[in-house]
Amino acid sequence: LWGELMTAGDGDREKILENWEAENSERSAAMKEFLNDDSDWERYQNYESRLEEHEQVQGLRRAMEGAGVPLTSEQEAQLVEVMYDARQQTGMTERWQGRGVLNQLDEPGIADRLETDWQSNQEAMSSGVSSVLSPEQVEAFNSSQSRMIKQATQGLRMMEAFTGGGRRSE
């Protein structure tokens, strides 16, 4: 979605986002129909809302194993919740997903804003991370998170340079 929106003209962005929203709605309706009952649907929604964190924890698992400080499955589950709660608390979801993407694309400096928001998110989850992980794991976690934001902002800076930053004309 991001790449497509960044390279699209302003008039096309709304249509791209509307198509994305419609596809998500269709997928959600099909999944609700497929699942057995409301309880399964709630579990699915819970997982889906934390998908970003589950994906990050998969990468963290590899980083932790590589650092010789593997995560337990209980730590992974707790870490997902800590990360999810921080994302909700800091407003990252509203600013960086769905319609929030359009607002981010309207102004130059997207990578700098992401770094600022990422830092706020790191601060929001700091105590939770420290209560779930050992000091050695916290060090590996922070190192992994730093690499992740560096890669993301480098990509955004390249994309912004390519597209001219901020609004694109039709």
Secondary structure, DSSP 4 states (H G I P E B T S, - for coil): -HHHHHHS-HHHHHHHHHHHHHHHHHHHHHHHHHSSSHHHHHHHHHHHHTHHHHHHHHHHHHHHHHTT-PPPHHHHHHHHHHHHHHHHHHTHHHHHSTTHHHHHHTSS-HHHHHHHHHHHHHHHHHHHHHHHS-HHHHHHHHHHHHHHHHHHHHHHHHHHHHHTSS----
